[in-house]
C-alpha cells in the first residue's frame, strides 16, 4: 500500500486574535504563552519531493539505547532523534511527562470538567466545555498523529492536556518520535508530520527552495480569512457537542489555568498560516504532482518505444545498404563478363579480317611476280635477238676479212 498525505494532520494552529476568535481569546493567550507555541504555529513551505524521499527511504536504527530514524533526501543523510526533534521545534520538554497513570488521567480530566466518567482510555471531546474543546481540537490537529475522528482522543493526548492545564510539561518530543517509529512499518503508513519533518530536513540540509515551483504543497492564504475559517469551524463543533451532550455550560465561568510563564505578545501578523482551504490546495497540488509524475513515466515509455523503433529502422537501413552493395557487385561482374565476350568477338572478327587481308595480299604478290617474270622473259628474248644480230655482224666482218686476204 503506497503512502499518502493526510488532508487534516499536523496543521498550523491559528493563534491570532480576530472577530472570528471572539470568546476564545483566553485559550489563544494561554497557547501563545506555552512552551509548544512555536511547534503550533511554525509553517514552513512543504515540498512533496522532500517528504516522499524521507518516508520512502527511512529506516529505524538503535544504538546505545538511542532510537533514531535515518533517511536519504537528495542523496544526503537525514537523521531524526528525540533530541533533534526537541531542538528543531524549540521544545524544552526533556524532563516532561511521557504518559500519566490512568488514575491521574481520570482525576485530571474530571477536574477540568469532563462530564462522562469512564474506565476506558478513549475520551471524547464533546463532553468538555467549548473552551476546552477549542484547546483539545488545536492540540489534536497540530501535534497528534490523528487524521480523522476528531471527537475522540487517547490517553497520551489526555496526559498532554492535563499537563498543560497544571503548568507541567508533556514530552511531545518523545511522543512524536515514537509515533514516527511506529509509522515506518505500519500497514496504514502515511506521510506523517510533514511540517516537522521538513523543518529537520531544512535544518540539516539547508533546503530552502524546491527543485520545481510546482512541488510546493502549502499555498499562502491571507491570515485573516484562514483564522476566521478555523475559529468558526472549532466554534461550531464546540457548540454542537455542547448542545448534544452537555447542558448549561457557562463558557465564561469555567476555570482555565494560566501558564506558569509570562504571556508573550501575540505572534507577528506576517506569520503565514493555513486552514482547511490551504489543506485542500495542498491535496490538489499533491494530486497534480502525482499526475505530472505519471505523465513523465508515460513520456519515458513513449521515448523508449521511439528509440526501439529508430533502432529497428537503422538495422533495416543497414540491410538495405548491404543488399544494394551486393547488387552493385553482381551488376559489375555481369558487365565485365559481357565486355569480355565483346572483346573476344572483336578479336575473332579481327582475325577473320586479317586472314582475308592476307589472302588478298598473297594474290597481289603473285600478280606482281608474274608481271616481273614476263618482263624478264621479254628482256631475255630481246637480249637473244641482239646477240644473234651481233653474231651475224661478226660473221659478216670475218667473211669480209677473209675476202680481202684472198
C-alpha positions as CSV (number, residue, x, y, z in Angstrom):
1,X,0.0,0.0,0.0
2,X,1.5,3.3,-1.1
3,X,1.8,6.2,1.4
4,X,-0.2,9.4,1.0
5,X,-0.6,12.8,2.6
6,X,-3.4,13.3,5.1
7,X,-5.7,16.3,4.4
8,X,-6.0,17.2,8.1
9,X,-2.9,16.3,10.0
10,X,-0.1,18.3,11.5
11,X,-1.9,21.5,10.7
12,X,-0.8,25.0,11.6
13,X,-2.7,26.5,14.6
14,X,-4.2,29.9,14.3
15,X,-3.4,31.8,17.5
16,X,-4.1,35.3,16.4
17,X,-7.0,37.3,17.7
18,X,-9.8,38.4,15.5
19,X,-13.5,38.9,15.4
20,X,-13.9,35.3,14.5
21,X,-12.0,34.1,17.6
22,X,-14.0,36.2,20.0
23,X,-14.8,34.2,23.1
24,X,-11.6,32.1,22.8
25,X,-9.1,34.9,23.5
26,X,-8.2,33.3,26.8
27,X,-7.2,30.0,25.2
28,X,-5.3,31.8,22.5
29,X,-3.3,33.7,25.1
30,X,-2.7,30.5,27.0
31,X,-1.3,28.7,24.0
32,X,0.8,31.7,22.9
33,X,2.4,31.6,26.3
34,X,3.0,27.9,26.4
35,X,6.2,26.0,25.5
36,X,4.6,24.4,22.4
37,X,3.7,27.8,20.8
38,X,6.4,27.5,18.2
39,X,5.5,24.0,17.2
40,X,1.9,25.0,16.8
41,X,2.4,28.0,14.5
42,X,5.6,27.2,12.6
43,X,4.7,27.0,8.9
44,X,7.5,26.0,6.5
45,X,6.8,25.5,2.8
46,X,6.5,21.8,2.5
47,X,7.8,20.2,-0.7
48,X,6.3,16.9,-1.8
49,X,9.6,15.5,-3.1
50,X,11.5,16.0,0.2
51,X,8.8,14.4,2.3
52,X,8.4,11.5,-0.1
53,X,12.1,10.8,-0.3
54,X,12.3,10.8,3.5
55,X,9.4,8.3,4.0
56,X,10.4,6.1,1.1
57,X,14.0,5.7,2.4
58,X,13.6,5.9,6.2
59,X,14.9,3.1,8.4
60,X,14.9,2.7,12.2
61,X,18.3,2.4,13.9
62,X,19.0,1.6,17.5
63,X,22.4,2.2,19.3
64,X,23.2,2.7,23.0
65,X,19.6,3.0,23.9
66,X,19.1,5.8,21.4
67,X,16.5,5.4,18.7
68,X,16.9,7.3,15.5
69,X,15.4,7.5,12.1
70,X,17.7,7.6,9.2
71,X,16.7,8.6,5.6
72,X,18.1,10.0,2.3
73,X,16.9,13.2,0.8
74,X,18.7,14.4,-2.4
75,X,21.2,11.6,-1.7
76,X,22.1,13.2,1.7
77,X,21.6,11.6,5.0
78,X,18.9,13.0,7.4
79,X,18.8,11.8,11.0
80,X,15.9,12.2,13.4
81,X,16.3,11.6,17.1
82,X,14.3,12.8,20.1
83,X,17.0,15.5,20.8
84,X,17.0,16.6,17.1
85,X,13.2,16.9,17.2
86,X,13.3,18.8,20.5
87,X,15.8,21.3,19.2
88,X,14.1,21.9,15.9
89,X,10.7,22.5,17.5
90,X,12.1,24.6,20.4
91,X,10.5,22.1,22.9
92,X,12.2,22.3,26.3
93,X,10.5,19.0,27.3
94,X,13.4,16.6,28.1
95,X,12.1,16.3,31.7
96,X,8.5,16.2,30.6
97,X,5.9,13.6,31.3
98,X,5.6,10.6,28.9
99,X,2.2,9.5,30.0
100,X,0.3,9.9,33.3
101,X,-1.1,6.9,35.3
102,X,-4.6,6.0,34.5
103,X,-6.0,7.2,37.8
104,X,-4.3,10.6,37.5
105,X,-5.7,10.9,33.9
106,X,-9.3,10.2,35.1
107,X,-8.9,12.6,38.0
108,X,-7.3,15.3,35.9
109,X,-10.0,15.2,33.2
110,X,-12.7,15.3,35.9
111,X,-11.1,18.4,37.4
112,X,-11.2,20.3,34.1
113,X,-14.9,19.4,33.5
114,X,-15.0,16.1,31.7
115,X,-18.7,15.1,32.1
116,X,-18.6,11.4,31.3
117,X,-16.8,9.3,33.9
118,X,-15.4,6.1,32.5
119,X,-12.8,3.5,33.0
120,X,-11.9,3.3,29.3
121,X,-8.8,5.1,27.9
122,X,-10.6,6.6,25.0
123,X,-12.0,10.1,25.7
124,X,-14.5,12.3,23.8
125,X,-14.2,16.0,23.1
126,X,-17.9,16.5,23.1
127,X,-18.1,16.1,26.9
128,X,-16.0,19.2,27.6
129,X,-16.9,22.9,27.6
130,X,-16.4,25.0,24.4
131,X,-13.2,26.5,25.7
132,X,-11.6,23.1,26.4
133,X,-12.9,21.7,23.1
134,X,-11.1,24.5,21.3
135,X,-7.9,23.7,23.2
136,X,-8.1,19.9,22.7
137,X,-9.0,20.3,19.0
138,X,-6.0,22.5,18.4
139,X,-3.6,20.0,20.1
140,X,-5.1,17.1,18.2
141,X,-4.8,18.7,14.7
142,X,-1.4,20.3,15.2
143,X,0.6,17.9,17.5
144,X,-1.0,14.4,17.5
145,X,-0.9,11.6,14.9
146,X,-4.6,11.7,14.3
147,X,-6.1,12.1,10.8
148,X,-9.8,11.5,11.4
149,X,-12.2,11.0,14.3
150,X,-11.5,14.4,15.9
151,X,-14.1,13.9,18.6
152,X,-12.1,11.2,20.4
153,X,-8.5,11.1,21.7
154,X,-6.2,8.7,23.5
155,X,-4.6,8.6,27.0
156,X,-1.4,10.2,25.6
157,X,-3.3,13.3,24.4
158,X,-5.3,13.3,27.6
159,X,-2.0,13.4,29.5
160,X,-0.8,16.3,27.3
161,X,-4.0,18.3,28.0
162,X,-3.8,17.6,31.8
163,X,-0.1,18.7,31.9
164,X,-0.9,21.9,30.1
165,X,-3.8,22.6,32.5
166,X,-1.5,22.1,35.5
167,X,1.5,24.1,34.1
168,X,3.6,20.9,33.7
169,X,5.4,19.8,30.5
170,X,4.4,16.8,28.4
171,X,7.2,15.2,26.5
172,X,5.9,15.9,23.0
173,X,9.4,15.2,21.5
174,X,9.3,11.6,22.6
175,X,5.6,11.2,21.7
176,X,6.3,12.4,18.1
177,X,9.5,10.3,17.7
178,X,7.7,7.1,18.9
179,X,4.8,7.9,16.5
180,X,7.3,8.2,13.6
181,X,8.9,4.9,14.5
182,X,5.6,3.1,14.6
183,X,4.6,4.6,11.3
184,X,7.7,3.3,9.5
185,X,6.5,-0.3,9.4
186,X,2.7,0.4,9.8
187,X,0.2,-1.2,7.4
188,X,-1.5,2.2,7.3
189,X,1.7,4.2,6.8
190,X,1.3,7.8,5.6
191,X,3.4,10.9,5.2
192,X,3.3,11.8,8.9
193,X,4.3,15.1,10.4
194,X,5.2,16.9,7.2
195,X,5.8,20.2,8.9
196,X,8.1,18.8,11.5
197,X,10.0,16.5,9.1
198,X,10.6,19.4,6.6
199,X,12.0,21.5,9.4
200,X,14.5,18.8,10.2
201,X,15.4,18.4,6.5
202,X,15.8,22.2,6.2
203,X,17.9,22.4,9.3
204,X,20.3,19.6,8.3
205,X,20.5,20.0,4.5
206,X,19.7,23.7,4.2
207,X,16.8,23.1,1.9
208,X,15.2,26.5,1.2
209,X,13.6,26.2,-2.2
210,X,12.2,23.3,-4.2
211,X,13.6,21.9,-7.4
212,X,10.4,22.8,-9.1
213,X,8.0,25.5,-8.1
214,X,5.0,23.2,-8.7
215,X,6.2,20.9,-5.9
216,X,5.0,23.3,-3.3
217,X,2.4,21.8,-1.1
218,X,1.0,24.7,1.0
219,X,-0.2,27.8,-0.7
220,X,-0.1,31.1,1.0
221,X,-3.6,32.4,2.1
222,X,-4.5,35.6,3.8
223,X,-4.1,35.1,7.5
224,X,-7.4,36.8,8.5
225,X,-9.5,34.6,6.3
226,X,-7.7,31.5,7.5
227,X,-8.2,32.4,11.1
228,X,-11.9,33.1,10.7
229,X,-12.5,29.8,8.9
230,X,-10.7,27.7,11.5
231,X,-12.1,29.5,14.5
232,X,-15.6,29.3,13.1
233,X,-15.2,25.5,12.5
234,X,-14.0,24.9,16.0
235,X,-16.7,27.1,17.5
236,X,-19.5,25.3,15.5
237,X,-18.1,22.0,16.5
238,X,-17.9,23.0,20.2
239,X,-21.4,24.4,20.2
240,X,-22.8,21.3,18.6
241,X,-21.1,19.0,21.0
242,X,-22.2,21.1,24.0
243,X,-25.9,21.2,22.9
244,X,-26.0,17.4,22.3
245,X,-24.2,16.1,25.3
246,X,-23.7,18.8,27.9
247,X,-26.4,21.3,29.0
248,X,-25.9,24.5,30.9
249,X,-22.2,25.1,30.1
250,X,-21.1,28.6,31.1
251,X,-18.1,29.4,28.9
252,X,-17.0,32.3,31.0
253,X,-17.4,30.6,34.3
254,X,-15.2,27.7,33.5
255,X,-11.8,27.6,35.2
256,X,-8.9,28.0,32.7
257,X,-5.4,27.5,34.0
258,X,-2.8,30.2,33.3
259,X,0.6,29.2,32.1
260,X,3.4,29.4,34.6
261,X,5.5,31.5,32.2
262,X,4.6,35.2,31.4
263,X,2.4,35.6,28.4
264,X,4.4,36.9,25.4
265,X,2.9,39.3,22.9
266,X,0.9,37.8,20.1
267,X,2.9,36.5,17.2
268,X,3.6,38.8,14.3
269,X,0.9,39.4,11.8
270,X,3.1,38.3,8.9
271,X,3.4,34.7,10.1
272,X,2.0,32.6,7.2
273,X,-1.0,30.4,8.2
274,X,-3.2,27.8,6.6
275,X,-6.6,26.1,7.3
276,X,-8.9,23.7,5.6
277,X,-8.7,25.8,2.4
278,X,-4.9,25.6,2.4
279,X,-5.1,21.8,3.0
280,X,-7.5,21.5,0.1
281,X,-5.0,23.4,-2.0
282,X,-2.3,21.1,-0.7
283,X,-4.2,18.0,-1.7
284,X,-5.0,19.4,-5.1
285,X,-1.3,20.3,-5.7
286,X,-0.3,16.9,-4.5
287,X,-2.6,15.2,-6.9
288,X,-1.3,17.5,-9.7
289,X,2.3,16.5,-8.9
290,X,1.3,12.8,-8.9
291,X,-0.4,13.3,-12.3
292,X,2.7,15.0,-13.6
293,X,4.9,12.1,-12.3
294,X,2.5,9.7,-14.1
295,X,2.8,11.8,-17.3
296,X,6.6,11.7,-17.0
297,X,6.6,7.9,-16.7
298,X,4.3,7.7,-19.8
299,X,6.6,10.0,-21.7
300,X,9.6,8.0,-20.8
301,X,7.8,4.8,-22.0
302,X,6.9,6.6,-25.3
303,X,10.6,7.7,-25.7
304,X,11.8,4.2,-25.1
305,X,9.3,2.9,-27.8
306,X,10.5,5.5,-30.3
307,X,14.2,4.7,-29.6
308,X,13.4,1.0,-30.2
309,X,11.6,1.9,-33.5
310,X,14.6,4.0,-34.6
311,X,17.0,1.2,-33.9
312,X,14.8,-1.2,-36.0
313,X,14.8,1.4,-38.8
314,X,18.5,1.7,-38.6
315,X,19.0,-2.0,-38.8
316,X,16.6,-2.2,-41.8
317,X,18.5,0.6,-43.4
318,X,21.8,-1.2,-42.9
319,X,20.3,-4.4,-44.5
320,X,19.1,-2.3,-47.5
321,X,22.6,-0.8,-47.9
322,X,24.3,-4.2,-47.9
323,X,21.8,-5.5,-50.4
324,X,22.4,-2.5,-52.7
325,X,26.2,-3.2,-52.4
326,X,25.7,-6.8,-53.4
327,X,23.5,-5.8,-56.3
328,X,26.2,-3.4,-57.5
329,X,28.9,-6.1,-57.3
330,X,26.7,-8.6,-59.2
331,X,26.0,-5.9,-61.9
332,X,29.7,-5.1,-62.2
333,X,30.6,-8.7,-62.7
334,X,27.9,-9.1,-65.3
335,X,29.2,-6.1,-67.2
336,X,32.7,-7.5,-67.0
337,X,31.6,-10.8,-68.5
338,X,29.7,-9.0,-71.2
339,X,32.7,-6.9,-72.0
340,X,34.9,-10.0,-72.2
341,X,32.5,-11.6,-74.7
342,X,32.5,-8.4,-76.8
343,X,36.3,-8.3,-76.8
344,X,36.6,-12.0,-77.7
345,X,34.1,-11.5,-80.5
346,X,36.0,-8.4,-81.7
347,X,39.3,-10.4,-81.7
348,X,37.8,-13.2,-83.7
349,X,36.3,-10.7,-86.2
350,X,39.7,-9.0,-86.4
351,X,41.3,-12.4,-87.0
352,X,39.0,-13.1,-89.9
353,X,39.6,-9.7,-91.3
354,X,43.4,-10.3,-91.1
355,X,43.1,-13.6,-92.8
356,X,41.1,-12.0,-95.6
357,X,43.7,-9.3,-95.9
358,X,46.5,-11.9,-96.0
359,X,44.7,-13.7,-98.8
360,X,44.2,-10.5,-100.8
361,X,47.9,-9.6,-100.3
362,X,49.0,-13.0,-101.5
363,X,47.1,-12.7,-104.7
364,X,48.5,-9.3,-105.2
365,X,52.1,-10.5,-104.7
366,X,51.6,-13.4,-107.1
367,X,50.3,-11.0,-109.7
368,X,53.3,-8.8,-109.3
369,X,55.7,-11.8,-109.5
370,X,54.1,-12.9,-112.8
371,X,54.4,-9.5,-114.2
372,X,58.1,-9.4,-113.2
373,X,58.7,-12.8,-114.8
374,X,57.0,-11.7,-118.0
375,X,59.2,-8.6,-118.2
376,X,62.3,-10.6,-117.6
377,X,61.3,-13.0,-120.3
378,X,60.8,-10.2,-122.7
379,X,64.2,-8.8,-121.7
380,X,65.8,-12.2,-122.3
381,X,64.1,-12.6,-125.6
382,X,65.2,-9.1,-126.6
383,X,68.8,-9.9,-125.5
384,X,68.9,-13.1,-127.5
385,X,67.9,-11.1,-130.6
386,X,70.6,-8.6,-130.1
387,X,73.2,-11.4,-129.6
388,X,72.2,-13.1,-132.8
389,X,72.4,-9.7,-134.7
390,X,75.9,-9.1,-133.2
391,X,76.9,-12.7,-134.1
392,X,75.7,-12.1,-137.6
393,X,77.6,-8.8,-137.9
394,X,80.7,-10.6,-136.6
395,X,80.3,-13.3,-139.1
396,X,79.9,-10.7,-141.9
397,X,83.1,-9.0,-140.8
398,X,85.0,-12.3,-140.6
399,X,83.8,-13.1,-144.1
400,X,84.8,-9.7,-145.4
401,X,88.3,-10.1,-143.9
402,X,88.6,-13.4,-145.5
403,X,87.7,-11.9,-148.8
404,X,90.3,-9.3,-148.6
405,X,93.0,-11.7,-147.8
406,X,92.1,-13.8,-150.6
